[in-house]
Amino acid sequence: MNRNLVLVFFLFIALASPQNKLHVAVAQTGMKVAATYASTGQLYAQILNGTPYDLFFSADREKPDLLWQEGRAETPFVYATGQVILWTNRKDLCQIKYWREVMVAPGLKNFAVANPKTAPYGAAAMEAMKKTGISAHVQEKLVYAQNIAQAFQYAATDSVDGGFCTLSAALSAEGKKGCFFSVPEAPPIVQGACILKRTTHSEAAGKLAGFLASPEAKTIKNKYGYR
C-alpha cells in the first residue's frame, strides 16, 4: 500500500481520541507507523489466529472475501489497484528498454521478488515471467523476499541487481534514486479491504473506509501510482 496513503488515513485516525485508535493490518511498504506490515498471506493467517485488528488492507481481493464468507468481516471493498514494476538502483541498466531484457542481461546475478505464495505482487511478477517465456532462464537468479517491501529494500541496498516492486515504491524519494521498468504482462493488483467484525471501533473504522473512497483519497492514490 502507498506510504502516503497510509499517512493520510493515520492522520485521520490521529484526530480521534486515543481510545478510538484503530489497529490496522496493511500489506506492503516499510513505513514506521502504527500499523502491522507483512505480506497479505501472513496478515490473513494472523487474523485467523485471533490477532485483534480492526481493519485488514490486503494486496488482493481474495483474502477479504474469504474473511467475509467465513463471517469474520463486514462486506469487503476495493481501496486501490496497483501495478508491478521492476526497479533497479543500478544506473547502468536504466538505458535498457524492456524489463525482460534486464532480467536476461549478461552479468546480472539476482533479482528480488516477494514470496508468490503469500504476496500477490510476487505472484503477479511470476506470472509475467511465465508469460514472456523467461521463467526457466531466470529461476536461479530469483531471491525471494518475505513481502513487497523487503523486495524493494533488497534492491535499494544493492543486495540484488533489481527487484519487482510496486509503482508507489518507484515514485518514493528512495525510489527516485534508481529507475524502473513497466511490467505490462503482470496483471493489475486489485487490492481489497474489510472491517473485521471483532472490532470494538466500528464507527471509526467505517469512517476510515468511507474516507478511502473520497475524491481526496483518490487524488492521492493516483499521484502515487494507484487507481
N, C-alpha and C positions, 0 to 999 in steps of 0.2 A: 504494500500500500504506500502511496506517496507520502513522503515525510512531511510536506507542507500541509497536506490534507489532515494528517494526524495532528499536527499542531493546531489547525483550525478547530477540530472538534474537541480537543482538550482545552482550548481557550473557552469554548462553550461550557464545558464541564466546570472550569475554574470559576465561572460566575455563580455556580451553585454553592450551597453551604457545604462544609467538609463532610457532614454525614450523608450527603447525597452523591458523593463521589462514586463514579461507576468503575467497575473492573471490566476491562475490555481485552479480548483476545484478538490480536491483529497479526495477520500473516504478512511477512516480509519486513525489510529495512532494519536498520540498527539504531534508530533514534533513541536517545535516553529520555523517555517519557514514561508516565505512569501507566504502562500497558505491558502485556506479555507478548513477546515476539518469538515466533517459531514458525516452522512450516505448517501448512494447513493440516496435514495429517497428524502432526504432533499435537496441535491445539485441539483437534477433534477428539483425539484419544484422551487428552486431559479432561475435556468436558464430560466424556463418558465415564471417566473415573471420579467425577464429582468436584472438580476444581470450580470454585464459586465465581464464575464470570457472569457478567450481566448481559454482555453482547458478544457476538462472535463475528468478526470480519474475516472472511475466508478469501482465498485466491481461486476459488471455483464456486460453482452453484450447487454441486453435488452434496457437500457436507452440510450446509444449512438446510437443504431439502431433506436430508436424512434425519436431522435433528427434529425437524417439523413432523415428519412422518412417524417418528418414534414418540411424539408427544412431549418432547423436551424443549420446543421452541415455538414462538409465535410464527406467523406467516413470513417466510423469507422474502427478501427484496434484493435487487441488484443495486450496488452502490458505485460500481465502476467497471470499465472494460479496459484492460491493459494489453500491452504487446511486448513480445520478446525481442531483444536486440542482442547483438554480440558486441561487447565493449572491450577495448584494449587500452592499456597505458603506454603501449609502445608506439611512439610517433612514426617509426619507420614503416609501420603497417598501414598507416592512415591513407596512403595513396592507392591501396588495393581497392578495387571497385565493389566486389561482391563478398559477402560473408563466407560463403563456401570456399572461395579462393584463399581466404585467410586460414581456414581450417586445414587445408591440404598444402599450404606453402612449405617449402623445404626449410628445415632447421627449426621449426616451431615444435616445441615438445609437449605442451599440455594446455588444456582449456578447462575451466571450471563450469560445472553445470549443477544446479540444485538436484537433489535426490529425486528422480522421477516417480518413485514410489510414494512419496509424501508431499511433493511440491508440484503443483500444477504448471508452474513456469518451467520447471525441469522437464516435465512430461511433454510439454509443447516443443521445447528445444529438441528433444529426442525425436519427436515426430517430424520436425523439419529436416533433421539429418537423414532420417529414413526416406523421406520424400525425394530428397535430392540425390540419393544413392551413395552418400559418403559415409554412412554409418560404419561399415566394415573397415574403411580406411582410417577412421579417426578414433575408433573404440579405445585403443591403447593410450590415446592422448587425454582421455577424459578423466578429470579429477572431480569426484562427487562431493558437493558441499551439503551441509545439513539443510540449508534453505537458500533462498534467492539473495538474501543479504550477505551471507557468507560467500556465495559465488562472486559477488561484486568485490567483497573485501579481498579475496584471493587475487583478483585481477588488479585491484588498486594498489596492492602492496607488492606487485610483481612476483608473487608466488607462482603465478601461471602466466602464460602469454596473453590470455584473454579469458573472458567469462560471459556466459549467457546471463543477461540481467534484464531488469525492467527498463523501459524508456525513461521513467522518472529518475532512475539512478544516473543515467547518462546526462540528464539535464540538471543534476545537482552540482554544487560547487566543486565537489571532488570529481564528479563525472566529466566535467568540462575540461579537466586536465588531460583527458585522453580523447579518444574518438570512438564512434560506434557505427555499426553496420545494421541496417534493417534486415529482418529475417521474415520476409513475407510468407514463406512456407509454413511458419508456425501459426497455429490457429489463434484467434483472439482469445484473451483470457477474461472470460466473463466472471466477475467477482461478486459473490453473494454474501449477504449478512443476515443475521436474525437476532431477535431479542430472546434470551433464554427465559424459560418460564420460572426458573428458580430465583430470578432476580427479585430483590426487595426494593428496587428503584425503578419500577416500570414506567412511571411518569417521565422521569428524567431520560430514561432510555428511549422512550417514544419520541421525545423532543429532539434528541440527538439524531435518531433515524430520520425524522422529518427534515432536519436541517441539511442532511446529506443529499436530499433531493431538491434543495433550493437552488435558485439561479446563482446565488453567490458561490455555493459549493461547486456547482457545475463549472463556473468560470475558473476556479482554482484547479479543478481536476483537468480541464482542457489545457491549461497553461503548463502542466507538468506531465503531459503525455497520456492522460486517461480520458476516456469518453464516458 
